Amino acid sequence: MLRKIMYDKIIQHKTYIFLFSLAFAGGLYLPKNSLNSVQASTFDYDNTKYTLEESVIAFHTQMNKTTNDYLKKLLKTATPNVAFVIDGSECSDDNVSTYCLAVDLNAELLKFEKEIISRKEAFKEEEDTATYTIEDAVKNTGARRSFIDEEIIEARATLDLTLTTYNEIQSVYPMHRELVTLIKNLETYRSNLADVRSIVEYYPAKFNDATTIQCK
């Protein structure tokens, strides 16, 4: 029951395919925040403040927000900084490499896992004052453990998918940008060629009374 109710409420917040819809969509305009301000999550997943449901939603929202900011920087900067660094501490505010994104997302994942794992033994939220039988308590605890285990598996899978897709975008987008430039150049060439043709077509194919085809 716990799994069914909570899954129905949070499924709309999952972000498994958000990169595919944002990667090459036009107008990736997000609120103006510095990259550094969004990399560090302010959500502490404290079970005395937030329900398990709220923590799960906040986690996916934060992961989505961080990745979108990296994407914005990557796609909107003429020469984005994707320099390889050896250690996460070397990731600067403007470094939008896959490695630095992985550092930020992994830190958020570990923070999330640590908190929800600590809730495994509970069978209800702290603010829930309802009385349960021992049988109900056992069922709820089991459902809660199962839900937490599945959320951790899905969170890790989402992280892997996010990094794989982002790395592909980082590799392919420069080529995409060059192809766009090439297309614009070809369109300019076509327009100029049409202008030349509009002038040349007024000249006759043959010149009447011409005694020679050579210039003297």
Phi and psi in degrees as a GROMACS rama.xvg file:
@    title "Ramachandran Plot"
@    xaxis  label "Phi"
@    yaxis  label "Psi"
@TYPE xy
-59.0326  -44.3876  LEU-2
-60.9237  -43.8532  ARG-3
-65.4796  -48.0209  LYS-4
-63.9615  -48.8064  ILE-5
-71.1073  -35.4252  MET-6
-65.3233  -41.7058  TYR-7
-60.8093  -34.238  ASP-8
-79.227  -31.827  LYS-9
-103.247  -8.79793  ILE-10
-60.5781  -33.097  ILE-11
-67.6822  -15.7232  GLN-12
-94.922  -3.08844  HIS-13
-66.3485  152.651  LYS-14
-129.787  38.8722  THR-15
-64.6261  -33.5053  TYR-16
-116.922  14.9079  ILE-17
-62.6948  -32.3305  PHE-18
-65.2897  -39.0259  LEU-19
-64.746  -33.6475  PHE-20
-81.7329  -19.51  SER-21
-101.764  -23.5467  LEU-22
-54.6028  -51.3531  ALA-23
-118.697  17.8281  PHE-24
-75.4184  145.313  ALA-25
-74.2248  148.19  GLY-26
69.5017  59.9275  GLY-27
-83.5807  72.7266  LEU-28
-102.003  120.422  TYR-29
-119.236  164.23  LEU-30
-54.6092  145.008  PRO-31
-77.6619  97.4487  LYS-32
-127.898  149.046  ASN-33
-71.3173  150.103  SER-34
-60.1429  -37.5289  LEU-35
-66.101  -32.0042  ASN-36
-71.8214  -22.5662  SER-37
-102.157  -14.8349  VAL-38
-68.39  -35.8511  GLN-39
-92.8976  115.691  ALA-40
-71.5418  141.588  SER-41
-100.186  0.468851  THR-42
-89.8736  124.371  PHE-43
-101.385  -0.463546  ASP-44
55.8293  24.7589  TYR-45
-63.4964  123.622  ASP-46
-72.234  -8.37614  ASN-47
-87.2335  -11.2895  THR-48
-112.84  -32.8002  LYS-49
-127.875  145.414  TYR-50
-75.7078  167.535  THR-51
-61.6736  -40.2043  LEU-52
-59.6586  -47.0763  GLU-53
-64.0151  -36.0421  GLU-54
-66.5274  -41.9801  SER-55
-64.0411  -45.9689  VAL-56
-63.0404  -43.537  ILE-57
-62.8887  -38.0988  ALA-58
-61.642  -51.9371  PHE-59
-65.8919  -35.2923  HIS-60
-64.4612  -43.35  THR-61
-66.1317  -42.0349  GLN-62
-62.3066  -41.5503  MET-63
-64.1871  -43.6095  ASN-64
-64.7284  -44.5198  LYS-65
-62.3916  -46.2131  THR-66
-64.7549  -40.0235  THR-67
-62.5901  -36.4115  ASN-68
-68.6765  -38.4121  ASP-69
-62.4015  -43.6498  TYR-70
-61.3037  -42.7772  LEU-71
-59.9071  -45.2738  LYS-72
-65.6398  -40.9923  LYS-73
-66.2098  -42.4401  LEU-74
-87.4457  -23.5693  LEU-75
-98.1808  -8.86984  LYS-76
-96.5345  133.437  THR-77
-60.4755  -44.7749  ALA-78
-129.752  79.8524  THR-79
-63.8212  148.271  PRO-80
-84.7392  106.819  ASN-81
-121.437  31.6296  VAL-82
-62.7697  139.371  ALA-83
-75.1535  134.746  PHE-84
-122.829  153.411  VAL-85
-82.3442  -33.1641  ILE-86
-131.723  148.456  ASP-87
-60.6695  -27.6911  GLY-88
-67.0636  -15.7736  SER-89
-89.4638  -2.22872  GLU-90
-72.0833  113.714  CYS-91
-83.7638  170.871  SER-92
-61.7753  -28.6781  ASP-93
-99.0535  2.10943  ASP-94
-82.1603  115.438  ASN-95
-113.993  32.8616  VAL-96
-70.3887  160.905  SER-97
-60.2395  -36.8684  THR-98
-62.8164  -46.3475  TYR-99
-67.092  -35.6239  CYS-100
-63.3867  -41.5259  LEU-101
-61.5144  -38.7985  ALA-102
-60.1944  -47.1723  VAL-103
-67.9225  -44.715  ASP-104
-68.9235  -36.9053  LEU-105
-66.6759  -37.3983  ASN-106
-62.9902  -40.3777  ALA-107
-66.7156  -40.6762  GLU-108
-62.8361  -45.7508  LEU-109
-62.8709  -39.05  LEU-110
-63.5859  -42.8989  LYS-111
-66.0436  -47.5125  PHE-112
-60.8235  -43.8302  GLU-113
-58.3082  -41.1612  LYS-114
-73.7513  -47.6489  GLU-115
-72.9806  -26.7797  ILE-116
-64.9766  -32.897  ILE-117
-68.7827  -11.0279  SER-118
-99.5182  4.79447  ARG-119
-60.037  -36.2512  LYS-120
-80.4895  -14.0973  GLU-121
-78.6079  149.97  ALA-122
-113.88  -0.9501  PHE-123
-157.992  164.066  LYS-124
-73.0063  154.75  GLU-125
-61.4533  -32.878  GLU-126
-80.848  -6.10639  GLU-127
-79.6564  112.453  ASP-128
-100.402  6.65581  THR-129
-66.7144  152.608  ALA-130
-96.0564  131.088  THR-131
-119.558  149.691  TYR-132
-76.7653  166.262  THR-133
-60.2197  -38.7772  ILE-134
-63.4715  -43.9567  GLU-135
-64.7771  -38.6548  ASP-136
-62.8511  -42.1833  ALA-137
-64.748  -43.1364  VAL-138
-64.0511  -44.3606  LYS-139
-65.3115  -40.0605  ASN-140
-64.4532  -42.4777  THR-141
-62.9844  -43.0924  GLY-142
-64.8981  -37.9337  ALA-143
-66.2796  -43.0068  ARG-144
-61.8382  -44.2031  ARG-145
-62.8456  -42.3249  SER-146
-62.7064  -44.829  PHE-147
-64.6807  -42.9036  ILE-148
-61.2345  -43.2087  ASP-149
-68.1009  -36.6941  GLU-150
-65.1417  -38.1517  GLU-151
-65.7356  -43.5923  ILE-152
-61.207  -45.1931  ILE-153
-67.8316  -36.7283  GLU-154
-64.3768  -41.4162  ALA-155
-67.6741  -40.1412  ARG-156
-64.4917  -39.9737  ALA-157
-64.3034  -40.6929  THR-158
-62.0925  -45.1392  LEU-159
-61.7105  -44.2229  ASP-160
-64.3998  -41.5475  LEU-161
-60.2629  -47.9417  THR-162
-67.617  -39.0007  LEU-163
-62.6751  -45.4506  THR-164
-67.996  -42.328  THR-165
-62.1827  -40.1403  TYR-166
-64.1616  -37.1454  ASN-167
-65.1488  -42.427  GLU-168
-62.7997  -43.2309  ILE-169
-60.794  -34.4823  GLN-170
-81.5367  -38.7672  SER-171
-88.1932  -31.6463  VAL-172
-60.3222  -39.3842  TYR-173
-57.2897  -38.4001  PRO-174
-66.387  -40.7889  MET-175
-59.1659  -43.0607  HIS-176
-64.0848  -40.2386  ARG-177
-66.6501  -38.0484  GLU-178
-65.6742  -37.4235  LEU-179
-62.5329  -42.9132  VAL-180
-62.7207  -42.6958  THR-181
-60.6526  -44.0108  LEU-182
-61.672  -42.2922  ILE-183
-63.2232  -40.6086  LYS-184
-64.7949  -40.713  ASN-185
-65.4169  -37.0541  LEU-186
-66.6026  -37.4994  GLU-187
-65.5742  -42.477  THR-188
-61.1873  -43.7365  TYR-189
-60.7411  -43.0106  ARG-190
-64.8718  -43.0525  SER-191
-65.2388  -38.7622  ASN-192
-64.4273  -38.3606  LEU-193
-65.1971  -37.746  ALA-194
-63.9506  -41.8938  ASP-195
-63.7948  -42.3616  VAL-196
-63.8025  -38.8289  ARG-197
-63.9637  -22.9375  SER-198
-87.4869  -46.7808  ILE-199
-65.4156  -32.1721  VAL-200
-65.236  -14.1163  GLU-201
-78.2475  -17.7253  TYR-202
-79.1796  139.062  TYR-203
-70.6512  155.148  PRO-204
-70.0262  -32.7822  ALA-205
-131.19  145.361  LYS-206
-97.9513  118.859  PHE-207
-66.2016  146.085  ASN-208
62.8234  18.8203  ASP-209
-77.6767  128.733  ALA-210
-92.7128  -14.8062  THR-211
-152.377  155.844  THR-212
-101.397  4.72012  ILE-213
-105.964  146.788  GLN-214
-80.4753  141.281  CYS-215
